Amino acid sequence: MRVMVFVKATVDSEEGMPPTGEMLEAMGRYNEQLVEAGIMKEGAGLKPSSAGKRVAFDGPGRTVIDGPFAETKEVVAGYWLWEVKDMDEAVAWVKRCPNPMPGPSEIEIRPLYEMEDFAEAMTPEAEAVHQRVQDKLSG
């Protein structure tokens, strides 16, 4: 099972407060454990939302919204992509994580859709195009 693990932003992360050397070392050791266990596939920290943009969709219209974004608790400050056996394993790993922020923080875990989740709606044409994309990503 693949899950996306989101480190939620805080006021400190949105202000661009850099992590301490101690925090970088602790996170590095944690990431090393994740990789050695075969869990972590990818991960990174994100710059504050003031450096980002959103694109809002309404039918054919597109509106660009410049950051920063008001609801800090809804902003992502970092992520991991993990491969775990189930949600319980993901929760257990998150509980082992050093606090990613200087103060209170949250980490959210969300399972990814897999192609088999769409089996009822999958047409041969849709399956072929998705397979081509996977082949290109893998190759």
NUDOMI-966895 format. One line per field, with one value per residue (C-alpha): chain; x, y, z; residue in three letters; residue number from 1. Coordinates in Angstrom, 2 decimals, m for minus. Example, Ala and Ser with C-alpha at 12.3 -4.5 7.8 and 13.67 -1.06 7.14 Angstrom:
chaine	A,A .
X	12.30,13.67 .
Y	m4.50,m1.06 .
Z	7.80,7.14 .
residu	ALA,SER .
num	1,2 .
***
This chain:
chaine	A,A,A,A,A,A,A,A,A,A,A,A,A,A,A,A,A,A,A,A,A,A,A,A,A,A,A,A,A,A,A,A,A,A,A,A,A,A,A,A,A,A,A,A,A,A,A,A,A,A,A,A,A,A,A,A,A,A,A,A,A,A,A,A,A,A,A,A,A,A,A,A,A,A,A,A,A,A,A,A,A,A,A,A,A,A,A,A,A,A,A,A,A,A,A,A,A,A,A,A,A,A,A,A,A,A,A,A,A,A,A,A,A,A,A,A,A,A,A,A,A,A,A,A,A,A,A,A,A,A,A,A,A,A,A,A,A,A,A .
X	0.00,1.34,0.69,1.51,2.60,2.15,3.94,1.50,2.77,2.98,3.40,7.16,7.47,5.38,7.69,10.60,12.22,15.08,15.47,18.22,21.24,19.89,16.55,18.25,20.33,17.31,15.25,18.18,18.50,14.74,14.76,17.71,15.68,12.73,14.96,16.69,13.26,12.20,9.41,10.52,10.36,10.64,10.42,11.23,10.54,8.66,9.40,6.78,3.53,4.64,6.90,4.01,1.00,m2.36,m4.37,m8.14,m10.31,m13.88,m15.01,m12.66,m11.43,m8.15,m7.19,m3.69,m3.54,m0.24,0.87,1.05,m2.12,m4.20,m5.00,m1.61,m3.11,m4.19,m0.74,1.80,5.39,6.87,6.01,7.09,5.90,5.96,5.25,3.77,1.81,m1.16,m2.26,m1.29,2.32,2.24,0.88,3.54,6.29,4.82,4.74,8.51,9.13,10.93,8.65,9.22,8.57,9.89,6.42,3.16,2.69,0.68,1.45,m1.31,m1.29,m3.34,m3.50,m2.92,m5.38,m4.11,m5.35,m7.27,m9.39,m10.86,m11.47,m15.20,m14.64,m11.45,m11.77,m9.14,m8.19,m7.77,m5.75,m3.47,m2.75,m2.05,0.27,2.17,2.65,3.91,6.29,7.73,8.13,9.84,12.11 .
Y	0.00,3.41,6.38,10.06,11.43,15.19,17.35,20.15,23.73,25.82,29.55,28.93,27.00,29.59,32.31,30.40,29.53,27.20,23.90,23.59,21.39,19.03,18.79,18.13,15.37,13.76,13.84,12.49,9.53,8.93,9.05,6.66,4.18,4.53,3.84,0.87,m0.60,m0.21,2.21,5.60,6.05,9.84,12.87,16.56,19.73,22.53,26.23,28.47,29.04,32.65,31.12,29.16,29.64,27.95,27.60,27.65,25.86,26.82,25.09,26.32,29.26,29.32,31.82,32.05,32.82,33.96,32.74,33.05,31.11,32.15,28.84,27.66,24.43,23.52,24.08,21.30,21.93,18.60,15.12,11.51,8.81,5.48,1.85,0.10,m3.10,m1.23,1.97,0.59,0.30,3.88,5.16,3.24,4.85,8.35,7.89,7.29,10.55,13.36,16.37,18.10,21.57,23.53,23.51,21.57,20.02,17.44,14.79,13.48,10.06,9.49,6.31,6.69,5.38,2.40,1.56,m1.45,0.99,2.15,m1.32,m0.74,2.44,1.37,1.06,m0.68,2.73,4.30,1.30,1.57,5.27,4.84,1.93,4.05,6.74,4.16,2.69,6.15,6.90,3.56,3.67 .
Z	0.00,m0.94,1.32,1.12,4.46,4.83,7.38,8.05,8.11,11.25,11.82,12.19,8.92,7.07,8.35,6.83,10.16,9.23,11.07,13.64,13.00,15.67,13.83,10.49,12.05,13.77,10.57,8.58,10.96,10.79,6.97,6.97,9.05,6.65,3.64,5.32,6.12,2.46,3.45,2.09,m1.68,m1.77,0.49,0.75,2.68,0.99,1.07,2.74,0.85,0.21,m2.48,m4.00,m6.21,m6.58,m9.75,m9.21,m11.80,m12.70,m15.88,m18.61,m16.48,m14.57,m11.88,m10.41,m6.69,m5.22,m1.78,1.11,1.85,4.84,6.53,7.78,9.15,5.59,4.07,3.57,4.71,3.60,2.43,2.12,m0.26,1.56,0.69,3.74,4.35,5.82,7.54,10.96,9.82,8.49,11.81,13.73,11.62,12.00,15.77,15.63,13.74,15.52,15.88,12.52,13.96,16.95,18.57,18.20,14.76,12.82,10.25,7.98,6.29,3.13,1.05,m2.68,m5.21,m7.16,m10.65,m9.31,m7.27,m10.59,m12.06,m12.58,m14.60,m16.42,m20.18,m22.32,m23.76,m20.32,m19.13,m22.18,m21.72,m17.99,m18.74,m21.27,m18.63,m16.10,m18.69,m19.39,m15.69,m15.10,m18.12 .
residu	MET,ARG,VAL,MET,VAL,PHE,VAL,LYS,ALA,THR,VAL,ASP,SER,GLU,GLU,GLY,MET,PRO,PRO,THR,GLY,GLU,MET,LEU,GLU,ALA,MET,GLY,ARG,TYR,ASN,GLU,GLN,LEU,VAL,GLU,ALA,GLY,ILE,MET,LYS,GLU,GLY,ALA,GLY,LEU,LYS,PRO,SER,SER,ALA,GLY,LYS,ARG,VAL,ALA,PHE,ASP,GLY,PRO,GLY,ARG,THR,VAL,ILE,ASP,GLY,PRO,PHE,ALA,GLU,THR,LYS,GLU,VAL,VAL,ALA,GLY,TYR,TRP,LEU,TRP,GLU,VAL,LYS,ASP,MET,ASP,GLU,ALA,VAL,ALA,TRP,VAL,LYS,ARG,CYS,PRO,ASN,PRO,MET,PRO,GLY,PRO,SER,GLU,ILE,GLU,ILE,ARG,PRO,LEU,TYR,GLU,MET,GLU,ASP,PHE,ALA,GLU,ALA,MET,THR,PRO,GLU,ALA,GLU,ALA,VAL,HIS,GLN,ARG,VAL,GLN,ASP,LYS,LEU,SER,GLY .
num	1,2,3,4,5,6,7,8,9,10,11,12,13,14,15,16,17,18,19,20,21,22,23,24,25,26,27,28,29,30,31,32,33,34,35,36,37,38,39,40,41,42,43,44,45,46,47,48,49,50,51,52,53,54,55,56,57,58,59,60,61,62,63,64,65,66,67,68,69,70,71,72,73,74,75,76,77,78,79,80,81,82,83,84,85,86,87,88,89,90,91,92,93,94,95,96,97,98,99,100,101,102,103,104,105,106,107,108,109,110,111,112,113,114,115,116,117,118,119,120,121,122,123,124,125,126,127,128,129,130,131,132,133,134,135,136,137,138,139 .
***
